[in-house]
Amino acid sequence: MTDEEYKKNLETEVKNILLEKLKEMAEVKPEYYDYSCGNNEYAVICSAMSDMAKIILEIS
């Protein structure tokens, strides 16, 4: 395997990992972060990250 092939394979693998993690983020539901112990900031951040993941998946 040439260096160029290795680089291309690595890039593809990284893209696949990132896409899978993005899909997981998009599936986050409010009940998953209810344990925030009254810290509403954490829930807001989780909700925003989930919404952003959904948007990125829709446009890609």
Rosetta blueprint (number, residue, H / E / L):
1 M L
2 T L
3 D H
4 E H
5 E H
6 Y H
7 K H
8 K H
9 N H
10 L H
11 E H
12 T H
13 E H
14 V H
15 K H
16 N H
17 I H
18 L H
19 L H
20 E H
21 K H
22 L H
23 K H
24 E H
25 M H
26 A H
27 E L
28 V L
29 K L
30 P H
31 E H
32 Y H
33 Y H
34 D L
35 Y L
36 S L
37 C L
38 G L
39 N L
40 N H
41 E H
42 Y H
43 A H
44 V H
45 I H
46 C H
47 S H
48 A H
49 M H
50 S H
51 D H
52 M H
53 A H
54 K H
55 I H
56 I H
57 L H
58 E H
59 I H
60 S L
